[in-house]
Amino acid sequence: MPNESKPVYLKLRDKIAAAIIEGVYPDGAMLPSVRAFAADQGANPLTVAKAYQQFQLDGLVEVQRGVGMFVARGAAEKLRRSERETFLRREWPAIARRIERLGISPAELLNEA
């Protein structure tokens, strides 16, 4: 699996990104504190802080000092576009080759979904 070799902070970032895309944290929603998310995930708070910092650098969250981090407007759509591009460029080619190698037809894929 491609996710197994990822650093922990990137795995945590992916979890948060998925939650934003899925609407668990909509635009303007406050993210859990670093300590709360770390405790929930069984992770080191410094690792969670690194994941959160990446969101901040990418403009996906806004920090209100003394209050917390909030999902920036349009973050879900920006993340969706980025995740889609990454999937199509990095993951799909290997999946498509495996489908072809196994002789799976498009109809079979649709019937299994």
KOLTI-606107 format. One line per field, with one value per residue: residue number from 1; residue in one letter; x, y, z of N, C-alpha, C in turn. Coordinates in nm, 2 decimals. Example, Ala and Ser with C-alpha at 12.3 -4.5 7.8 and 13.67 -1.06 7.14 Angstrom:
2
seq = [1 / 2]
type = [A / S]
n_px = [1.32 / 1.28]
n_py = [-0.57 / -0.22]
n_pz = [0.78 / 0.71]
ca_px = [1.23 / 1.37]
ca_py = [-0.45 / -0.11]
ca_pz = [0.78 / 0.71]
c_px = [1.32 / 1.29]
c_py = [-0.33 / 0.00]
c_pz = [0.78 / 0.79]
This chain:
113
seq = [1 / 2 / 3 / 4 / 5 / 6 / 7 / 8 / 9 / 10 / 11 / 12 / 13 / 14 / 15 / 16 / 17 / 18 / 19 / 20 / 21 / 22 / 23 / 24 / 25 / 26 / 27 / 28 / 29 / 30 / 31 / 32 / 33 / 34 / 35 / 36 / 37 / 38 / 39 / 40 / 41 / 42 / 43 / 44 / 45 / 46 / 47 / 48 / 49 / 50 / 51 / 52 / 53 / 54 / 55 / 56 / 57 / 58 / 59 / 60 / 61 / 62 / 63 / 64 / 65 / 66 / 67 / 68 / 69 / 70 / 71 / 72 / 73 / 74 / 75 / 76 / 77 / 78 / 79 / 80 / 81 / 82 / 83 / 84 / 85 / 86 / 87 / 88 / 89 / 90 / 91 / 92 / 93 / 94 / 95 / 96 / 97 / 98 / 99 / 100 / 101 / 102 / 103 / 104 / 105 / 106 / 107 / 108 / 109 / 110 / 111 / 112 / 113]
type = [M / P / N / E / S / K / P / V / Y / L / K / L / R / D / K / I / A / A / A / I / I / E / G / V / Y / P / D / G / A / M / L / P / S / V / R / A / F / A / A / D / Q / G / A / N / P / L / T / V / A / K / A / Y / Q / Q / F / Q / L / D / G / L / V / E / V / Q / R / G / V / G / M / F / V / A / R / G / A / A / E / K / L / R / R / S / E / R / E / T / F / L / R / R / E / W / P / A / I / A / R / R / I / E / R / L / G / I / S / P / A / E / L / L / N / E / A]
n_px = [0.08 / 0.05 / 0.03 / 0.16 / 0.43 / 0.45 / 0.54 / 0.44 / 0.32 / 0.23 / 0.03 / -0.15 / -0.21 / -0.34 / -0.57 / -0.70 / -0.74 / -0.91 / -1.14 / -1.20 / -1.27 / -1.49 / -1.67 / -1.68 / -1.54 / -1.64 / -1.61 / -1.49 / -1.51 / -1.39 / -1.08 / -0.99 / -0.80 / -0.44 / -0.34 / -0.57 / -0.63 / -0.40 / -0.41 / -0.65 / -0.57 / -0.35 / -0.10 / 0.21 / 0.20 / 0.38 / 0.41 / 0.15 / 0.12 / 0.30 / 0.17 / -0.06 / 0.07 / 0.15 / -0.10 / -0.15 / 0.05 / -0.02 / -0.24 / -0.49 / -0.60 / -0.69 / -0.54 / -0.64 / -0.50 / -0.47 / -0.72 / -0.78 / -0.75 / -0.90 / -1.10 / -1.02 / -1.20 / -1.32 / -1.14 / -1.20 / -1.27 / -1.03 / -0.86 / -0.99 / -0.94 / -0.66 / -0.62 / -0.75 / -0.59 / -0.35 / -0.42 / -0.49 / -0.25 / -0.05 / -0.15 / -0.36 / -0.25 / -0.11 / -0.31 / -0.48 / -0.31 / -0.31 / -0.58 / -0.60 / -0.41 / -0.53 / -0.75 / -1.00 / -1.31 / -1.47 / -1.74 / -1.75 / -1.62 / -1.80 / -2.03 / -1.94 / -1.92]
n_py = [-0.12 / 0.22 / 0.41 / 0.31 / 0.36 / 0.62 / 0.91 / 0.96 / 1.21 / 1.29 / 1.09 / 1.16 / 1.42 / 1.34 / 1.22 / 1.43 / 1.59 / 1.43 / 1.44 / 1.71 / 1.73 / 1.55 / 1.70 / 1.69 / 1.87 / 2.16 / 2.47 / 2.73 / 2.59 / 2.49 / 2.32 / 2.03 / 2.08 / 2.06 / 1.90 / 1.76 / 1.62 / 1.47 / 1.31 / 1.16 / 1.02 / 0.88 / 0.99 / 1.18 / 1.50 / 1.69 / 1.58 / 1.60 / 1.88 / 1.94 / 1.84 / 2.00 / 2.24 / 2.22 / 2.24 / 2.50 / 2.64 / 2.57 / 2.73 / 2.63 / 2.64 / 2.88 / 3.06 / 3.17 / 3.34 / 3.22 / 3.12 / 2.91 / 2.68 / 2.72 / 2.60 / 2.71 / 2.92 / 2.75 / 2.54 / 2.26 / 2.22 / 2.29 / 2.10 / 1.86 / 1.89 / 1.87 / 1.62 / 1.46 / 1.51 / 1.40 / 1.13 / 1.06 / 1.09 / 0.95 / 0.72 / 0.59 / 0.49 / 0.25 / 0.10 / 0.08 / -0.07 / -0.31 / -0.39 / -0.43 / -0.64 / -0.84 / -0.88 / -0.76 / -0.63 / -0.31 / -0.33 / -0.53 / -0.40 / -0.19 / -0.34 / -0.45 / -0.24]
n_pz = [0.00 / -0.08 / 0.13 / 0.35 / 0.37 / 0.42 / 0.61 / 0.95 / 1.01 / 0.76 / 0.72 / 0.92 / 0.82 / 0.59 / 0.70 / 0.82 / 0.60 / 0.45 / 0.62 / 0.60 / 0.32 / 0.32 / 0.46 / 0.74 / 0.87 / 0.79 / 0.58 / 0.78 / 1.02 / 1.33 / 1.38 / 1.57 / 1.87 / 1.88 / 2.08 / 2.15 / 1.91 / 1.88 / 2.11 / 2.05 / 1.82 / 1.91 / 1.88 / 1.87 / 2.00 / 1.87 / 1.62 / 1.52 / 1.52 / 1.32 / 1.10 / 1.10 / 1.06 / 0.79 / 0.66 / 0.72 / 0.59 / 0.33 / 0.30 / 0.38 / 0.63 / 0.88 / 1.13 / 1.45 / 1.69 / 2.01 / 2.00 / 1.80 / 1.52 / 1.21 / 0.94 / 0.62 / 0.38 / 0.10 / 0.12 / 0.11 / -0.16 / -0.28 / -0.17 / -0.27 / -0.55 / -0.55 / -0.44 / -0.62 / -0.85 / -0.77 / -0.73 / -0.99 / -1.13 / -0.98 / -0.85 / -1.01 / -1.26 / -1.19 / -1.08 / -1.31 / -1.48 / -1.34 / -1.34 / -1.62 / -1.65 / -1.50 / -1.65 / -1.61 / -1.68 / -1.77 / -1.71 / -1.52 / -1.31 / -1.25 / -1.18 / -0.94 / -0.77]
ca_px = [0.00 / 0.13 / 0.02 / 0.24 / 0.57 / 0.44 / 0.57 / 0.32 / 0.26 / 0.15 / -0.08 / -0.24 / -0.26 / -0.44 / -0.70 / -0.76 / -0.78 / -1.03 / -1.25 / -1.24 / -1.33 / -1.61 / -1.76 / -1.68 / -1.49 / -1.67 / -1.55 / -1.51 / -1.52 / -1.26 / -1.02 / -0.95 / -0.67 / -0.32 / -0.34 / -0.69 / -0.62 / -0.29 / -0.47 / -0.75 / -0.50 / -0.24 / 0.02 / 0.28 / 0.15 / 0.46 / 0.38 / 0.02 / 0.15 / 0.37 / 0.06 / -0.14 / 0.15 / 0.14 / -0.23 / -0.14 / 0.14 / -0.10 / -0.36 / -0.62 / -0.66 / -0.66 / -0.51 / -0.68 / -0.42 / -0.54 / -0.86 / -0.76 / -0.73 / -1.03 / -1.09 / -1.03 / -1.30 / -1.28 / -1.04 / -1.25 / -1.26 / -0.89 / -0.81 / -1.04 / -0.87 / -0.53 / -0.62 / -0.79 / -0.47 / -0.25 / -0.47 / -0.49 / -0.11 / 0.04 / -0.21 / -0.44 / -0.17 / -0.08 / -0.44 / -0.52 / -0.23 / -0.35 / -0.71 / -0.57 / -0.34 / -0.63 / -0.86 / -1.13 / -1.38 / -1.53 / -1.87 / -1.73 / -1.59 / -1.92 / -2.12 / -1.88 / -1.92]
ca_py = [0.00 / 0.35 / 0.49 / 0.24 / 0.41 / 0.76 / 0.96 / 0.97 / 1.35 / 1.29 / 1.01 / 1.24 / 1.52 / 1.28 / 1.20 / 1.56 / 1.63 / 1.35 / 1.49 / 1.84 / 1.70 / 1.49 / 1.79 / 1.67 / 2.01 / 2.25 / 2.60 / 2.80 / 2.50 / 2.48 / 2.19 / 1.99 / 2.13 / 1.97 / 1.80 / 1.67 / 1.53 / 1.38 / 1.21 / 1.08 / 0.94 / 0.82 / 1.04 / 1.28 / 1.64 / 1.76 / 1.53 / 1.66 / 2.02 / 1.94 / 1.82 / 2.13 / 2.35 / 2.21 / 2.30 / 2.65 / 2.68 / 2.55 / 2.82 / 2.56 / 2.67 / 3.01 / 3.06 / 3.28 / 3.33 / 3.21 / 3.06 / 2.78 / 2.68 / 2.71 / 2.56 / 2.83 / 2.91 / 2.68 / 2.44 / 2.13 / 2.21 / 2.29 / 1.96 / 1.77 / 1.90 / 1.83 / 1.47 / 1.40 / 1.51 / 1.31 / 1.00 / 1.03 / 1.10 / 0.86 / 0.59 / 0.53 / 0.41 / 0.12 / 0.04 / 0.05 / -0.18 / -0.43 / -0.42 / -0.49 / -0.76 / -0.94 / -0.90 / -0.71 / -0.54 / -0.20 / -0.37 / -0.60 / -0.30 / -0.12 / -0.43 / -0.48 / -0.11]
ca_pz = [0.00 / -0.09 / 0.25 / 0.46 / 0.38 / 0.45 / 0.75 / 1.03 / 1.00 / 0.64 / 0.74 / 0.99 / 0.73 / 0.50 / 0.78 / 0.84 / 0.46 / 0.42 / 0.70 / 0.54 / 0.20 / 0.35 / 0.53 / 0.88 / 0.91 / 0.67 / 0.58 / 0.90 / 1.13 / 1.41 / 1.39 / 1.71 / 1.91 / 1.85 / 2.19 / 2.14 / 1.80 / 1.91 / 2.20 / 1.97 / 1.72 / 1.97 / 1.81 / 1.94 / 1.96 / 1.78 / 1.49 / 1.48 / 1.49 / 1.19 / 1.00 / 1.10 / 1.00 / 0.65 / 0.62 / 0.73 / 0.48 / 0.21 / 0.30 / 0.40 / 0.76 / 0.93 / 1.27 / 1.53 / 1.80 / 2.14 / 1.98 / 1.74 / 1.37 / 1.14 / 0.80 / 0.53 / 0.28 / -0.02 / 0.15 / 0.07 / -0.30 / -0.31 / -0.13 / -0.36 / -0.67 / -0.53 / -0.42 / -0.75 / -0.94 / -0.72 / -0.76 / -1.14 / -1.17 / -0.91 / -0.82 / -1.11 / -1.36 / -1.14 / -1.07 / -1.45 / -1.53 / -1.27 / -1.40 / -1.75 / -1.63 / -1.44 / -1.74 / -1.55 / -1.78 / -1.70 / -1.66 / -1.40 / -1.21 / -1.22 / -1.11 / -0.81 / -0.69]
c_px = [0.09 / 0.14 / 0.12 / 0.37 / 0.57 / 0.48 / 0.43 / 0.25 / 0.18 / 0.03 / -0.19 / -0.30 / -0.37 / -0.57 / -0.77 / -0.82 / -0.91 / -1.16 / -1.29 / -1.32 / -1.47 / -1.71 / -1.76 / -1.63 / -1.52 / -1.60 / -1.58 / -1.51 / -1.38 / -1.21 / -1.00 / -0.82 / -0.56 / -0.32 / -0.45 / -0.68 / -0.51 / -0.34 / -0.56 / -0.68 / -0.38 / -0.11 / 0.09 / 0.23 / 0.24 / 0.44 / 0.25 / 0.04 / 0.22 / 0.26 / -0.02 / -0.06 / 0.15 / 0.01 / -0.22 / -0.06 / 0.07 / -0.22 / -0.49 / -0.68 / -0.61 / -0.64 / -0.56 / -0.61 / -0.51 / -0.68 / -0.84 / -0.74 / -0.87 / -1.01 / -1.11 / -1.14 / -1.24 / -1.17 / -1.08 / -1.23 / -1.11 / -0.82 / -0.86 / -0.97 / -0.73 / -0.52 / -0.66 / -0.67 / -0.37 / -0.29 / -0.45 / -0.34 / -0.03 / -0.02 / -0.28 / -0.36 / -0.15 / -0.21 / -0.49 / -0.44 / -0.27 / -0.48 / -0.69 / -0.51 / -0.43 / -0.75 / -1.00 / -1.19 / -1.44 / -1.67 / -1.86 / -1.70 / -1.72 / -2.02 / -2.07 / -1.89 / -2.05]
c_py = [0.12 / 0.42 / 0.43 / 0.31 / 0.56 / 0.80 / 0.98 / 1.11 / 1.36 / 1.20 / 1.09 / 1.36 / 1.46 / 1.25 / 1.33 / 1.61 / 1.56 / 1.41 / 1.63 / 1.81 / 1.64 / 1.58 / 1.77 / 1.81 / 2.10 / 2.38 / 2.67 / 2.72 / 2.50 / 2.34 / 2.16 / 2.05 / 2.02 / 1.86 / 1.70 / 1.57 / 1.43 / 1.27 / 1.11 / 0.98 / 0.86 / 0.86 / 1.14 / 1.42 / 1.71 / 1.71 / 1.59 / 1.81 / 2.03 / 1.93 / 1.94 / 2.24 / 2.34 / 2.26 / 2.45 / 2.70 / 2.67 / 2.65 / 2.75 / 2.58 / 2.82 / 3.00 / 3.19 / 3.26 / 3.32 / 3.14 / 2.92 / 2.80 / 2.65 / 2.68 / 2.69 / 2.81 / 2.85 / 2.57 / 2.30 / 2.12 / 2.21 / 2.15 / 1.86 / 1.77 / 1.84 / 1.67 / 1.40 / 1.40 / 1.41 / 1.16 / 0.97 / 1.02 / 0.98 / 0.72 / 0.52 / 0.45 / 0.27 / 0.04 / -0.01 / -0.07 / -0.31 / -0.48 / -0.49 / -0.63 / -0.87 / -0.96 / -0.86 / -0.61 / -0.43 / -0.24 / -0.44 / -0.50 / -0.23 / -0.21 / -0.46 / -0.36 / -0.10]
c_pz = [0.00 / 0.05 / 0.36 / 0.48 / 0.41 / 0.59 / 0.82 / 1.02 / 0.87 / 0.64 / 0.81 / 0.91 / 0.64 / 0.57 / 0.79 / 0.70 / 0.42 / 0.49 / 0.65 / 0.41 / 0.22 / 0.43 / 0.68 / 0.94 / 0.79 / 0.68 / 0.71 / 1.03 / 1.20 / 1.41 / 1.54 / 1.74 / 1.88 / 1.96 / 2.18 / 2.03 / 1.82 / 2.01 / 2.13 / 1.88 / 1.78 / 1.91 / 1.91 / 1.90 / 1.87 / 1.63 / 1.43 / 1.44 / 1.36 / 1.08 / 0.99 / 1.03 / 0.85 / 0.59 / 0.62 / 0.62 / 0.34 / 0.20 / 0.32 / 0.53 / 0.79 / 1.08 / 1.34 / 1.66 / 1.93 / 2.13 / 1.92 / 1.59 / 1.31 / 0.99 / 0.71 / 0.43 / 0.15 / 0.00 / 0.10 / -0.08 / -0.35 / -0.28 / -0.23 / -0.50 / -0.66 / -0.52 / -0.55 / -0.85 / -0.90 / -0.75 / -0.91 / -1.19 / -1.11 / -0.89 / -0.93 / -1.22 / -1.32 / -1.13 / -1.21 / -1.50 / -1.46 / -1.32 / -1.53 / -1.73 / -1.58 / -1.54 / -1.69 / -1.65 / -1.70 / -1.64 / -1.53 / -1.28 / -1.16 / -1.14 / -0.96 / -0.71 / -0.61]
